[in-house]
Amino acid sequence: MTPPTPASDKPRIKPATLKGFRDHLPGPMLAREKLIDTARTVYRSYGFSPIDTPALEYSEILLGKGGDESDKQLFRFTDKGDRDVAMRFDLTVPLARYAAQHLHEIGTPFKRYHVATVWRAEKPQKGRYREFIQCDFDTIGTTSNTADIETLFVINDLMEQLGFSEFTIRVNNRLLLNGLLETLDLTNQATGVLRCLDKLGKIGSERVASELQSVVGLSAEQATGVLGLADCQGSPTAILESLLPQLSSSDTGVQGVARLQELFSACDTAGIPEGRVQLDPAIARGLDYYTGTIYETFLDQLPGIGSVCSGGRYDDLAGLFTAQPLPGVGASLGLDRLLAAMAELGLSEFSATAAPVLVAHFDVNHGADYLATARHLRQAGVACEVFPDPRPLGKQLKYADRKGFRLVLIAGVDEFANKTWQIKDLRTGEQLEVSYDQLVATIVDSLASAGD
């Protein structure tokens, strides 16, 4: 019998991640989880409930729902059961399937949030990966403008809770855009026109005008009419009043104006800061399934980072799965963009530990006491870690500083004899000696004053 090859003699595999994919180290991962926890708290405050769906769907569920570009980006394959399957490219299409399949169990209106990984086989570049997390919330089963307005309120509250104060939520309505296309006799070319219009902020009006004519087939006059939206300036009320005469012959366009007017009026009534919500008649959102209100959120201090929370109304998506009308509206938080922005603006402190307190292992004869003290702190709601080995204190302090601990608790022979502990604050360098009876209260107060 041939003996097994010793591990030391086996060929080594180079550790590497796939292009477009990445590992997440503890520090950034903790910041990510904190952001997700904040999002969950805001979503739940509005009555949204969590759901989950499989990473894999039948390909026919996903194909054709996000346009030709999304179809090209699908990770699609045949599994061992010879089924044609694909990995979800967003969370909205699986939601439509989910809602149609479980309609009798969930009822309507149904408000859900979903935080999960999605996959797109697009070209990797800075800040764009093939695997990433989306953080969605949606209301299903109503066409009421109240749901559209509440979606905007959620976006506003979410950004505020994350620590942003200078941001702008740009809104539009596909009904307004479709009404304009009706007046220009371009209804049949709506998809192509809206996709070109969605590129306006990236490539400029001249190139969009060129694409509208060369790719979509518009005349120069029609292209000028479409791009006239980009020239609309002023307050939302002023823009809507200026567009209404042009859209008066289109019931669709008039309805879009009315829904936007109601939205901006509700923002005023709710006390959302003036100027934070702006009407941008040129934004179209590239995905084919949007039919009504659309949203894009930009950071005033970092406009170049792009929209950090986008979404809209999609009244026709679930019609492919059920005869029951299931209109919906919602938005998705751009997790990675927001994390990058928060780091750049100093709104997040990266730490490689989930616990603010380290209990130093100083005296080899008191290992059980260190563990007992840590358990006592945890019972009081203070997360803490015990250093596993009785190494020199200097090495333990370096470890604590590198990992981002807030406080280090130190006790040796003298402290145990006197029933005291030393508390070292790694941010200020201060060190305080307290009695064991006052240890928990002192730590809780210290962490509270520091905002931990």
DRENLUM-519372 format. One record per residue (C-alpha): x, y, z. Coordinates in steps of 0.25 Angstrom, whole numbers, padded with zeros to 4 digits, always signed. Layout:
REM DRENLUM-519372
XYZ/...
***
This chain:
REM DRENLUM-519372
+0000+0000+0000/+0006+0014-0004/+0007+0023+0008/+0000+0036+0007/+0009+0048+0002/+0014+0056+0014/+0007+0070+0014/+0020+0077+0013/+0023+0069+0000/+0010+0073-0007/+0010+0084-0018/+0005+0097-0012/-0007+0104-0018/-0005+0119-0019/-0016+0126-0011/-0023+0136-0020/-0037+0141-0022/-0044+0141-0036/-0044+0154-0044/-0056+0163-0040/-0057+0156-0027/-0051+0159-0013/-0048+0156+0001/-0053+0165+0012/-0044+0167+0024/-0050+0169+0038/-0049+0184+0039/-0056+0187+0026/-0066+0176+0029/-0069+0182+0042/-0072+0195+0036/-0081+0188+0025/-0089+0181+0036/-0091+0194+0044/-0097+0200+0031/-0106+0188+0028/-0111+0188+0043/-0114+0203+0041/-0122+0200+0028/-0129+0189+0035/-0133+0198+0046/-0138+0209+0037/-0146+0199+0028/-0152+0192+0040/-0157+0206+0046/-0166+0207+0033/-0171+0193+0035/-0163+0186+0025/-0160+0171+0028/-0148+0162+0024/-0149+0151+0013/-0138+0143+0005/-0138+0136-0008/-0128+0126-0014/-0116+0130-0021/-0119+0122-0033/-0132+0124-0041/-0137+0117-0054/-0131+0125-0065/-0145+0129-0071/-0148+0136-0058/-0136+0146-0060/-0135+0147-0075/-0141+0159-0081/-0144+0166-0068/-0133+0176-0068/-0130+0178-0083/-0120+0173-0092/-0108+0177-0084/-0113+0170-0072/-0115+0157-0080/-0101+0158-0085/-0096+0159-0070/-0103+0147-0065/-0095+0136-0059/-0103+0125-0066/-0100+0110-0067/-0106+0096-0067/-0106+0089-0054/-0104+0074-0052/-0119+0072-0054/-0118+0079-0068/-0126+0091-0063/-0123+0104-0069/-0120+0113-0057/-0114+0126-0054/-0109+0134-0042/-0118+0146-0038/-0113+0159-0044/-0121+0168-0034/-0132+0165-0023/-0144+0172-0030/-0146+0161-0041/-0146+0150-0031/-0155+0158-0022/-0166+0158-0034/-0165+0143-0035/-0165+0142-0020/-0178+0151-0018/-0185+0143-0030/-0181+0130-0024/-0185+0133-0009/-0196+0143-0011/-0207+0135-0003/-0197+0134+0009/-0192+0149+0009/-0204+0157+0005/-0204+0171-0001/-0199+0181+0002/-0186+0174+0005/-0174+0182+0010/-0161+0175+0010/-0146+0177+0011/-0135+0168+0006/-0120+0169+0008/-0112+0159+0000/-0101+0156-0010/-0104+0157-0025/-0095+0154-0037/-0092+0161-0050/-0082+0157-0060/-0078+0171-0064/-0064+0176-0067/-0057+0179-0053/-0052+0193-0050/-0049+0201-0038/-0061+0201-0029/-0069+0191-0038/-0069+0176-0035/-0075+0163-0040/-0080+0159-0027/-0086+0170-0017/-0097+0172-0007/-0110+0179-0010/-0119+0185+0001/-0133+0186-0004/-0147+0190+0001/-0160+0190-0007/-0175+0191-0005/-0183+0181-0014/-0197+0181-0017/-0201+0196-0018/-0201+0207-0028/-0203+0218-0018/-0194+0230-0019/-0193+0229-0004/-0184+0217-0005/-0175+0225-0015/-0174+0236-0005/-0171+0227+0006/-0160+0221-0002/-0154+0235-0003/-0155+0237+0012/-0148+0224+0015/-0136+0228+0006/-0136+0241+0013/-0136+0235+0027/-0126+0225+0023/-0116+0235+0019/-0118+0243+0031/-0116+0231+0040/-0103+0228+0033/-0098+0241+0037/-0100+0249+0024/-0106+0263+0024/-0102+0268+0010/-0108+0260+0000/-0118+0261-0011/-0129+0252-0015/-0133+0254-0030/-0146+0249-0035/-0154+0248-0048/-0166+0240-0053/-0166+0230-0065/-0180+0235-0067/-0175+0249-0070/-0164+0243-0079/-0174+0234-0086/-0184+0246-0088/-0173+0254-0095/-0170+0243-0104/-0185+0242-0108/-0185+0256-0111/-0172+0254-0120/-0179+0242-0126/-0167+0233-0121/-0175+0223-0113/-0170+0211-0121/-0155+0216-0118/-0157+0218-0103/-0147+0207-0099/-0136+0212-0107/-0139+0227-0104/-0139+0225-0089/-0126+0217-0090/-0119+0228-0097/-0125+0238-0088/-0120+0231-0076/-0106+0233-0081/-0107+0248-0081/-0099+0251-0068/-0088+0242-0073/-0086+0245-0088/-0092+0259-0089/-0104+0264-0098/-0096+0264-0111/-0092+0250-0111/-0106+0246-0106/-0112+0254-0117/-0103+0247-0127/-0107+0233-0121/-0122+0237-0121/-0121+0239-0136/-0111+0228-0141/-0115+0217-0131/-0130+0219-0128/-0133+0226-0142/-0139+0239-0137/-0139+0252-0145/-0130+0264-0141/-0143+0271-0137/-0148+0259-0129/-0135+0258-0122/-0135+0273-0118/-0149+0271-0113/-0144+0259-0104/-0132+0267-0099/-0140+0279-0096/-0143+0272-0083/-0129+0274-0078/-0130+0289-0080/-0142+0290-0070/-0137+0299-0058/-0143+0304-0045/-0151+0299-0034/-0159+0286-0035/-0172+0294-0036/-0166+0303-0047/-0161+0292-0055/-0174+0284-0054/-0182+0297-0058/-0173+0299-0070/-0175+0285-0075/-0190+0284-0073/-0194+0291-0086/-0185+0283-0094/-0191+0270-0088/-0205+0274-0088/-0209+0266-0100/-0204+0253-0092/-0212+0247-0081/-0200+0239-0077/-0191+0252-0076/-0202+0259-0068/-0203+0248-0058/-0188+0248-0057/-0188+0263-0053/-0199+0261-0043/-0192+0250-0036/-0179+0258-0035/-0187+0270-0030/-0193+0262-0019/-0179+0256-0015/-0172+0270-0014/-0184+0275-0006/-0183+0263+0004/-0168+0266+0005/-0171+0280+0009/-0182+0276+0019/-0172+0265+0025/-0161+0276+0028/-0151+0270+0018/-0140+0281+0017/-0143+0290+0005/-0135+0287-0007/-0131+0273-0003/-0141+0267-0012/-0140+0272-0026/-0147+0269-0039/-0138+0264-0051/-0147+0261-0063/-0135+0256-0070/-0132+0244-0061/-0138+0231-0067/-0131+0219-0060/-0126+0209-0070/-0134+0197-0065/-0146+0194-0074/-0156+0190-0063/-0158+0204-0057/-0171+0210-0060/-0173+0222-0050/-0166+0230-0040/-0151+0228-0040/-0140+0232-0030/-0125+0235-0030/-0117+0240-0018/-0104+0247-0019/-0095+0252-0008/-0092+0267-0010/-0078+0266-0005/-0075+0254-0014/-0083+0256-0027/-0074+0248-0035/-0076+0235-0027/-0090+0234-0034/-0103+0230-0028/-0103+0223-0015/-0117+0219-0014/-0126+0217-0026/-0139+0211-0030/-0153+0213-0035/-0167+0208-0038/-0169+0196-0046/-0184+0193-0049/-0182+0182-0059/-0171+0173-0055/-0179+0162-0047/-0189+0161-0059/-0179+0151-0065/-0182+0141-0053/-0196+0143-0050/-0209+0149-0055/-0211+0156-0042/-0207+0171-0043/-0195+0173-0034/-0189+0187-0035/-0177+0191-0027/-0168+0202-0023/-0155+0202-0016/-0140+0205-0016/-0126+0199-0014/-0115+0204-0005/-0101+0205-0012/-0094+0198+0000/-0079+0199-0006/-0081+0213-0011/-0086+0218+0002/-0075+0210+0010/-0064+0217+0001/-0071+0231+0003/-0072+0229+0018/-0057+0226+0019/-0053+0238+0010/-0062+0247+0018/-0058+0242+0032/-0072+0237+0036/-0067+0223+0039/-0055+0218+0048/-0050+0205+0043/-0047+0195+0054/-0042+0180+0053/-0049+0176+0066/-0064+0175+0069/-0061+0177+0084/-0056+0191+0090/-0049+0184+0102/-0037+0175+0103/-0034+0168+0116/-0019+0166+0116/-0014+0153+0121/-0003+0158+0130/-0001+0148+0141/+0000+0133+0138/-0006+0129+0151/-0019+0137+0149/-0024+0132+0135/-0038+0128+0141/-0039+0142+0148/-0037+0149+0134/-0048+0140+0128/-0057+0142+0139/-0056+0157+0139/-0058+0157+0124/-0071+0149+0126/-0075+0159+0136/-0074+0170+0126/-0081+0163+0116/-0093+0160+0125/-0093+0175+0127/-0094+0177+0112/-0079+0180+0109/-0073+0172+0098/-0059+0169+0101/-0047+0159+0098/-0037+0152+0106/-0023+0151+0101/-0021+0136+0100/-0006+0136+0105/+0002+0142+0117/+0011+0150+0108/+0019+0162+0111/+0009+0174+0113/+0016+0182+0103/+0013+0172+0092/-0002+0171+0097/-0003+0186+0096/+0002+0186+0082/-0008+0176+0078/-0019+0184+0084/-0015+0197+0077/-0014+0190+0064/-0027+0183+0065/-0034+0196+0069/-0038+0193+0084/-0043+0205+0092/-0039+0200+0106/-0029+0190+0111/-0031+0184+0125/-0019+0181+0133/-0017+0173+0146/-0005+0167+0152/+0000+0162+0166/-0002+0175+0172/-0015+0178+0166/-0021+0165+0170/-0016+0166+0184/-0023+0180+0185/-0035+0176+0177/-0033+0187+0167/-0031+0188+0152/-0024+0197+0143/-0032+0203+0131/-0023+0208+0120/-0030+0217+0109/-0023+0215+0096/-0028+0227+0089/-0024+0237+0100/-0013+0229+0107/-0019+0231+0120/-0018+0220+0131/-0028+0219+0143/-0028+0210+0155/-0041+0206+0160/-0047+0196+0170/-0053+0183+0165/-0066+0187+0169/-0066+0200+0161/-0060+0193+0149/-0072+0191+0141/-0079+0204+0143/-0066+0211+0140/-0064+0204+0127/-0079+0206+0123/-0078+0221+0126/-0064+0222+0118/-0070+0215+0106/-0083+0223+0106/-0075+0237+0107/-0067+0232+0095/-0079+0228+0087/-0075+0213+0086/
***
